[in-house]
């Protein structure tokens, strides 16, 4: 958390008073309790940013998080990233990602646990009372958000980004 806050401060300066970073272990802590401790009011319209997390936690922890977000004020949004289920299960390992696959999906104690099929994302979120706005792949993400900023960052073709809204 200290590294993340330091990087944000270097790039953006101090965070606005209405922005909070809340550290949590999604596998062992309750998001609602941790946000409440940080002073969060569930009745406020909120933008949740949840990047680079879902592949590291169980589907149960993902479901619990999204169920909580769905309780926020109508119009609240969440942006989150995910890895393709086809990569997690080994049916799609793009050229150049074989070493990554072996590293993060070791047979004993894998680092990555969860992925999603983009074709099922709309129905999945709908069941959790979230309405999908968009689900974009790496190429569109790069064109929209990385290249215009002149950043030197790569987004792998196994990564996707979702924007969803509380119904």
Beta strands, then each sheet from edge to edge (+ up, - down):
strand 1: 47-50
strand 2: 77-83
strand 3: 130-136
strand 4: 159-166
sheet 1: 1+ 2+ 4- 3+
end
